[in-house]
Amino acid sequence: MSSVSPIQIPSRLPLLLTHEGVLLPGSTMRTSVDSARNLQLVRSRLLQGTSLQSTILGVIPNTPDPASDAQDLPPLHRIGTAALAVQVVGSNWPKPHYTLLITGLCRFQIVQVLKEKPYPVAEVEQLDRLEEFPNTCKTREELGELSEQFYKYAVQILDAVSLEERFKMTIPLLVRQIEGLKLLQKTRKHKQDDDKRVIAIRPVRRITHIPGTLEDEDEDEDNDDIVMLEKKIRTSSMPEQAHKVCVKEIKRLKKMPQSMPEYALTRNYLELMVELPWNKSTTDRLDIRAARILLDNDHYAMEKLKKRVLEYLAVRQLKNTLKGPILCFVGPPGVGKTSVGRSVAKTLGREFHRIALGGVCDQSDIRGHRRTYVGSMPGRIINGLKTVGVNNPVFLLDEVDKLGKSLQGDPAAALLEVLDPEQNHNFTDHYLNVAFDLSQVLFIATANTTATIPPALLDRMEIIQVPGYTQEEKIEIAHRHLIPKQLEQHGLTPQQIQIPQLTTLDIITRYTREAGVRSLDRKFGAICRAVAVKVAEGQHKEAKLERSDVTEGEGCKEHILEDVKPGSISDTTDLALPPEMPILIDFHALKDILGPPMYEMEVSERLSQPGVAIGLAWTPLGGEIMFVEASRMDGEGQLTLTGQLGDVMKESAHLAISWLRSNAKKYHLTNASGSFDLLDNTDIHLHFPAGAVTKDGPSAGVTIVTCLASLFSGRLVRSDVAMTGEITLRGLVLPVGGIKDKVLAAHRAGLKRVILPQRNEKDLEEIPGNVRQDLSFVTASCLDEVLNAAFDGGFTVKARPGLLNSKL
């Protein structure tokens, strides 16, 4: 008798239902927990329990059933095994589940199920004790490892209580297992003998096959393809390292049976290697005069961008080995960034390939997949080179600011090697696994903003800002490019429709408000569709009239010709129809086709009361004007800000109110009760309209100060003034960015005066001359100068003379 103390299990046990096998006393088993009841049992008993008894479970074998997770508890087997949970491993992917390592202690019989939810708990009766049979543990473990076909026998063994009954059940199973192992060993021996015989016969079959059969033709065709592939590898101009890899792979391919999956993968790899343009390139057209004419014809304005392209051509004339620059065009949508890239390729005489990067979140799209994966393929860079067939194309990396990031890696980090002139001469794609020279490729990236581009990637590119167009530039673009394109797409001619420049200006100012010309192009498309309907209806009526003339006009024609004198114009036999008049699109036609104007000049109406000022904001879509409204009411001195403002803009509002409170006596600003403490028993509410749009940035500081000064002084801000600039607590005005886009937005809105920080005066050189003539610019270094320029007659007693008349 063993000296081990008997195991006494609790009278109440939580039940773990498992369908992965039968746990016998003394054996160990891993089981997966993924059903709702079992998950709740693990979380409540094993993960939160602290005593030893909380780790003892009742394991019940459960036949796999699709309804096992239903609300009702399935029928339970009456005999189970009390088990000790040794280990718990959990995971949340792809869904929450646990894996338990449990060891069987002894068997029990279910007396009564006490509860079913959230997990079953039963009153149990212990059937045996572990120390009664100390020498049978090894046998139990072996029986627990039986395959699924002995599942029912294992349950019967679990139900057998006496030792004699268990031996009677297990001995036949062991005998059957031994016989199965002997039969398996005999079968394996026969198979090895057959394989040897097949290997000995196979060379004879290759010699004695019948020529001319379909199998022979397929084999000859494949052999011819391999021979051609080997010839291409020998005659290709690939580098030595790539050539060695191809020679090694072609040798493996020859020894490889065609039925192997790796045969097709290796063959596709070799075909790609011989198709890549290792040394094939196009010759650049280096005529700078012709290039300037071509760029001017394709694109109006964009002087800075076209100047950079011409500089590259000039340097290529002096040095043929110049590496391709890596340019990044940054500007709002619809200004022609993508089309400029295509024009650059056309100017240079190079092939053009566009790679859309918006939404790409897998670094394998850039570097390719390793050939160890099923369905592997090269990245977009190598695949683009294969498509164009030369090693010096123009690659347009479109929407580089909209790259994503995921578990598959960061594609922006993968682009670091591609866009680095010091590294891309040795670019290694994961699929090729050999270096490819990208130094002759001209990379052009496009983006709407640089804020979302990682700094390391931004540092590798030459940023060229492409701002929005002025109204005059839009009119020229419309009549040079947009209108002719829409007429051609809709089958119309200039003799059928005329759109004056004044009408184009109305469309720009009243129906579109954008930095680019994309919406303007759509408006012209709508006009052409409406005119096409009128033209088609007119042609249908003329056809009906001609058919009626043929049947009814013969007698009338003879009667008319009797009264015609010889030598007159009507002496001819044909009566010509009146010439077709073109459809003129004026403002009334615009209203019928496009509907009422979408944008009206509301500036003067919005500034008809104190507490309103106009600011200038920059967005990825271009510059915009922004109204700031303020109101005051009796309260406890609180400042309320609305309009989806960011933290920086909220801080600007607090700075503005603090500066005004500290200078209230200087400007004679009082609250409703006449106190210089502006927040004494007074609440202030600042609102930035267009509340659905998120706003942030420091450039609204001067606008908030002007708005609050108007509110507390009761004076109106000039309705033709817009402003931008960051402020400090001491009243200084600091420079901001996006000046050109902001000034163009003020010009589009019909404003006449723009207040800018003094340190931004250098940015006015980028403003087109016609815009500078229409606007008056005031540069300010402190808030005193801002307030003097924003109100008629100045805001302080001692206004600086001549400041209001400064005009650039």
Buried (B, 14 or more C-beta within 10 A) or exposed (E): EEEEEEBEBBEBBBBBBBBEBBBBBBBBBEBEBEBBBBBBBBBBBBEEEEEEEBBBBBBBBBEEEEEBEEEEBBEBBEBBBBBBBEEBEBEEEEEEBBBBBBBBBBBBBBEEEEEBEEBBBBBBEBBBBBBEBEEBBEBBBBBBEBEEEBBEBBBBBBBBEEEEEBEEBBEEBEEEBEEEEEEEEEEEEEEEEEEEEEEEEEEEEEEEEEEEEEEEEEBEEEEEEBEEBBEBBEEBEBBEEBBEBBEEBBEEBEEBEEEEEEBEBBBBBBEBBBBBBBEEBBEBBBBBEEBBEBBEEBBBBBEEBBEBBBEBBEEBEEEEEEBBBBBBBBBBBBBBBBEBBBBBBBBBEBBBBBBEBEEBBBBBBBBBBEBEEEEBBBBBBBBBBEEBBBBBBBBBBBBBBBBBBEEEBBBBBBBBBBBBBEBBBEBBBBBBEBBBBBBBBBBBBBBBBBEBBBEEBBEBBEEBBBBBBBBBBBBBBBBBBBBEBBBEEBEBEEEBBBBEEEBBBBBBBBBBBBBBBBBBBBBBBBBBBBBBEEBEEEEEEEEEEEEEEEEEBEEEEEEEEEEEEEEEEEEEEEEEEEEEEBBEBEEEBBEEBBEEBEEEEEBEEBBEEBBBBBBBBBBBBBBBBBBBBBBBEEEEEEBEBEBBBEEBBBEBBEBBBEBBBEBBEEBEBBBEEEEBEBBBEBBBBBBBEEEEEEBBBBBBBBBBBBBBBBBBBEBBBBBBBBBBBBBEEEBBBBBBEBBBBBBBBBBBBEBBBBBBBBBBBEBBEEBBEEBBEBBBBBBBBBBBBBBBBBBEEBBBEEBEEEBBEEEB
